[in-house]
Amino acid sequence: MPERKFVYSPAMLVATSLVLLVPLVGLAVLIREPRLDVHWQHHPSHFWLVLTTALLSAVLAHASGAAALQRGDPRVFLVALAFLSAAGFLGLHALATPGILLDTPNAGFVLATPIGIALGSVFALLSSLRLSGSRLPAAMRWGRWLRAGLLLLMVLWAVASLLRLPPLHGTRVPESADGILTALAVPAVVLYAVAAARYLRLWWQRPSLMLLSMITAFVLLGEAMIALVFSRNWALSWWEWHLLLLAAFVLVVAGVRIQWREERFSDLYLADTVSGRRELSVLFADLQGFTTFSENHEPTEVTGMLNTYFEVVVPPVVRRHGGEVDRIIGDALMVTFNKRGDQADHAARAAAAGLALQEAAAAVQAAHPDWPRFRVGINSGIASVSLLGTEGGRTHTVIGDTVNVASRIEGKAPGGGVAIGPGTKALLPDAVTESLGLLPLKGKAEPLEVHHLIALHPTGQ
């Protein structure tokens, strides 16, 4: 759905802040006037409320995690871990509802909620840190380890809870003011407050609904931890912290839904993800003689030809050699390597991908001799990684002279062959190549020497 236009102002922030104070005011009233803190014990409502909250958080964890991995953005990945922590432990808490999985209360499952929300506060704070440059790939590697550790912790917690292993073997289940809950809540509230403040500073620099949704969610999660400590079991104050958790994730889901679908989490991206410089390699490929073929065949035949080709040439480029398809326009294919800054061998990957593409295409072309052949051009160098576009259409792409030259080189490549520019050639000293000579390229003052790539290594190596 198209992204909607919002007008941001300090007044909007003040209004949001006042609304966020309402739950704390309500909690204070219930604590001061216990007669208003009405008791209502309804197990099915508790189960579905907590399970719905867990599912919403799980959806957010999956969506933000996929975006983070695709863009190589540690901030969004840490946000995904915060959602994942809440989702997993809230799911365990839902199962603690008597009569669902167990007949009696289970300390481990009941304590799962504060544990998950407290862990989420750590990830929320980490996501607010500023990372840039060469630290981004390292942060993503650490993020993957953290995710593996978090998933393992969830499994171990579930097993220990079911088997009632120490320290989860007690029959008393603390869900009101308790030393354990206070020990979890105090640092969690502080961490959520710091994370919200740091995101607020980011919002002030570049206002967006997505950032405001995250700030609001962090505040509500902190308030939920406060309510959890002071609530009375099965009373209105107890239900309040459950509803605060649900509200936090509903607001983020609403913010995500409003964003343009291709880059839903772009407002959370780190500065280097939004606009950074990378040394990378760019591969262009298109079909020589495609225009003539299209003029002489029905559109359905042209579509069938393209799909047949792409089904065999894209997988080796993406899966085997780690390329990222930037775009496919008609018969033209643009692929980037090291866009996230995590492929130091990007030139070798691009060259191997180009050769693999031609090998796969040759098998198709052998069965269809009248079909046009691919030509591939590769260039390496510095380019700008940028988020382009506005509401209704955004794309995360690379721009610069390196990209333009790669496109020009592709136009000079022989049919069925791979041509590489001087930037790529310099990074592949052992590659077997043949010079195509000094070729004048549109937009370049001086001609560039382009090489026909035969193999990455001499025969026998």
N, C-alpha and C positions, 0 to 999 in steps of 0.2 A: 504494500500500500504506500502511496506517496507520503513523504515526510511533510508534516504540517509546520507552518510558520508560527513561532512563538516570539512574543516581545518580552524581554527580560528587563527587570528594573530592581533597584534596591527595595522599593515598596513591596514587590513580589516576595523577596527574601524575608522581609520583616513579617509579612502576612503568614508565610510558611512557618516561620519560627514561632509565631503566636499559636498557630494550630498545633504544632508539635508539643507545646506546653500543656495542652488539654489533658492528655493521658496522665501526666504527673500530678496535675491538680486533682483529677478524679481519684487517683490512687491515694493522695493525701486525705481527701474527704472520707474515703472508705476506711482508712486506718484510724482517723480521728473519731469517726462515728461507726463503730462496729455493727450497730443495728441496721445500717444501710448495706453492709457487706453480706448480702443475702446468699444463703447456701443453696446450691443447685447441683445435684450430682446426677449426671446423665452420661453414661459410658459411650453409647453410640455417637453422640454429638462430639465428645472428646476425640474419639477415634478418627472420625471423618475430618474434623477440623485440623488435627495434627497431620494426618496423612495428606490432606490437600496442600497444606503448607510445605510439607516435605517434597511433594511432587512438583510444585511451582519452583522450589529452590533447585530441584534436580534438573528441570528444564533449563533454567538459567545457567546452571553449571555446565551443561552440555553445550548450549549455544555459545556462551562466552569462551569456553575452553576451545571449541572448534575455531572461533575467530582468532583467538590468541595464537594458536598453533599455525594457522594460515598466514598470519601477519608477523609472527615472531615477536609479539608484544608481551613482555613480562607483567606489566600492570594488569592487563585484562586477564592474564593467566592466573595471577594471584587473586583477583576478584572471583574467578571461576572456582578456585580452591575454597574461598570463603563460602560460596554457595554450596559447594560439594560437602563441606564439613557440616553445614546446617542440614542439608538434605539427608545425609546418611544417618546422623544421630537423631534427627527428628523422626525418621522412619522407624528407628528402634524404639523411640519413645511412644509412637503410636501403637506399637505392638505391646507396650506395657499396659494398655487398657485392659482391665480384668474382663475375661471372657472372650478375648480375641485370639490370643495365642496361648496365654497362661491363665490359670484360674486364680492365682494369687499374685499380689504385687511383686515386682522384681526390682531390686535396688539399682541394678546396672541399667536396665531399660529406662527407669524413671530419671536417673541422673544423666542419661544420654543427652537430653536437651541442653542443660547448662554446659556440659562438656563441649558439645558441638558448636554452640553459639560463642563460647569463650575461645575456642580454637579459631573460629571465624574472625574474631576481633584481631587476632595476631595477623592473619592473612590480609585483613582490611588495612591494618597499619602498614604492612610491608608493601601493599599495592600503592600506597600514597607516596612512597619514596621516589625520588627522581633518579632515573637510570638513563644512561646515554652511551653512545659509541660502542666500543668493544665489549662493554659489560652486558649488553643485551643478550647475545648468544649464551654467555655463561649463566645469566639469570634464568634463561629458559631451560637450560640443562638442570639447574638446581630446582626449578619449578617442577620438572618431571619427577625428580627424586622425591620432592615433597608430596606430590600427588600419590606416588606409589606408597610412601610411608603412611599417608593419611588413610588410604584404602586398607592397608594392612592393619592399622590401628582399629578401624571400624570392625573388621572381621574378628580380631582378637577380643575387642570389647563385647561383641555379640556372643562369642563362645564363652568368655569368662562369665558373662551375665547369665546365660542359660545353665551353665554348670555350677553357678553360684560359687565361683572361686574367690578367695580373698583378694582384694578387700571388698568384693561385691557379694559376700556371702550372708550379710546381715538380713534380718527379716524386717527391720525398721526402714521405712522408705522416706527419706527427708524431702518434702516438697514445700516446706515453709521455712521460716527463718532458721537457719542452721549454719554451723561453722563452715561446713564444706561449701555450701552455696555462697556464703559471703566471701570466702576465699577465692571462688571463681568469679563472682560478680564484680567485685571491686576493680581488679585489673582489667576485666573485660570492658566495663563502662569507661574506664580511663582510655583504653586503646581505641574504642569506637569514637570517643569524643575527639581524640587527637586526629584520627583518620578523617572524621567529618570536617574538622577545622582545616586540615591540609587540602581536602577536596574543595572546601569553600574558597580557599585562596585560588585554586585552579579555576573554579567557576567564575570568580571575579575577573580573571584574565581572559577567559573565553566562555561566556555564559552559554549554557545548553540545558535542555530538559533532562538529558541522560545524566549529566553530572548532578543536577538538582535531585533527581530520583535516587542516586546513590547516597548523597548527603542525607536525605530524609530517611533512607533505609538504615543507615548506620546509627542515626539518632534513635529511631524506633527500636532497633535491636538493643541499644544501650538501655533504653527505658524498659524494655522487656526484662532485662536482667535485674533492674531495680525492682520491678513489680514482682519478679519471681522470688526475691529474697523476703519481701514484706507481705506477700499474699497469704491468705488463709485457704487451706486445701478445700477445693470444690466451691469456694465462695466467688463472688463477683470479681474480687481482686485477683483470684487465681485464674479465672477465665480471661481477665484483662491481658495478662502477659502472653497467653496463647493468641489472642486477637492481634496484639502488637506485632508478633512474629508474622502472622498472616498478612497484616497490612504492609509490613516492610517489603515482602516479596511481591505482593500485588502491585505496589507502586513501581517497582523496578520492571516487572513484566509489562506494565502499561507504558513505561518509558521506552522499553525496547520495541514494543509493537509499533510505536509511532515513528520510529526511525526508519530510514530507507533500508530496505531488506538486504541490500548487498553489503552494507557497512553499518550494521546495527550498533556496534560498539565503538564506532570511530571517534566519538566525543571523549572516550576514555583513553585513547591511544597516547602513548608517550610522544614527546616532541619529535624524537628521531624516527618514529614510525609514521607520523603525519608528514614530516618533511625532513629527510636525511640524505646523506651522501654515502654511496657504497661503491666499492670496486666490484664489478659484476660482469657477467657475460650475457649477451642477448642473442637469441637464435630466431631468425625469420625463415619461414618456408612458405612457398606457394607453388602452384602448378603452372608450369610453362605451357602456354597454349590454351589456358583455361577459357579465355574469352571466345576463341574460335570454336572450341568444343561446345560451349554453352549455346552459341548461335546455331549450331547444327543438330542439337538434341533437345528433346522435350525437358521441361523443368524437373519432372519426376526422375528422369534418367540422370540428370546432373546431380540431383540430391542423392540418389542412390550411389553414384560414383564417389561423391564426397564422403558420405557416411562409411562406405567400404574402406576408403583410404584412412580416414581418421580413426576408425576402430582398430587399425593395426599400427598406425604410426604414433598415436598419442601415448599408449601405455608404456612403451620402452623409454620414451622421453621423460615421462613423469615418474613412473614407478621405479624403473631401473636406475635412472640417472638423476632423479631428484629435481627435475625442472618444474617450474610453475607456469602453467598456461596463463598468460596475461590476457590474451584475447584470440578469438577466431572470427575473422570477417570473411565470409565467402570461402574462398580456397586458401586464404592467407592465415598463417599460424605464427603467433609471437610467443616465445617462451623465455623466461628469465632464470638465471642461476645466481645464487647468493643474494637474492633480494632481501632476505632476512639477516644477512651477515653471518650465516653459519656454514658456509661452503667455501672454505679457503681454496679448494681445488676446482673452482667454478669453471675455469677455462677447459680443463680436462673433461669435466662433466658435460659441458656444452658440446665439445668436439665429439665425444663418444656418443652423445645423444643424436647429433647430426648424422653420424655414420649409421647408427642403429635405425634412425628414421628412414634413411635411404635403403637400407637392407630390407626393412619390413615393406617399404613401398615397392621395391623391386619384385617381391613375390606376387604382389597384387598386379603389378603392371605386366608381369609375364603371362598372367591369365587373361589380360585385357590389353593387347598390344596397341589398340587405338586410343587408349586413355592417355591424357597428358602426364608428364613426369614432374616430380618434385625437384625444385632446386632450393638449396639451403645456403644461407649466409650467416656468419657468426662474427661478432666483434666483442672485444673486452675493453674495459676502461671504467672511468668514473662516471656515474650517473646519479641523478636525483630521484630518490624514492618519494613519491608524493601522493597525497590524497586529493584527487581532482573532482570537481563537480560541486553541486549544491543540492538543495532539496529536490527530490524527484529523480535524482540520478547521481550517484557517486561511484568512483572507481579508484582503486589503489594500484598505481602503476609506476613505471619508471620513464623518465624523460631526460633528454640531453643529447649531446653530440654523439656519444657512444651508441645510443639507440638509432639515431638517424643514419649513422654510417653502416650499422648492421643491416638496415633496410636497403641501403644502396648496394651493399656488397651482394646481398641476396639476388638483386636484379642482374648482377653480372655473373652469377654462378652458372656453371654448365648444367643442363638438364640431367638429373640423376646424380649430381655431384654436390660436394660441400665446399664452399669457399670461406676462407677465414681472413680477417683483417690483420694488420700488423700488431695490434694490441694482443690478439689471441696467439698469434705466431710467437711473440716474444715470451709468452708464458708456457709454450710447448716446445722447448728446444729439441726434443727427441722425435717430434712428429715428422712423418714422411710427407712431404708436400712437393708440389710443382708450382712454380711461379706462373701466375696469369699475366704478369707484367704490370707496369704502372698504368692504372686505370683512372681516368678522370671521373670523379664522382660529383654529382650535382650538389652544389652548395659548398664544395671544398675548393679552396684556392689552388692547392697543389694536388697532383695525382697521388694516389696511394698504391703501394704494392700489395696486391691481393694474391693469395696462394690457394691452390686447389689441394684440399686435404685428402691424402690417400690412406694413411693409417696413423694411429697415435704413436706406434713404436715400429722400428725396423723389423723385418721378418726375423723370427727366431728369438726375439726378446720377450 
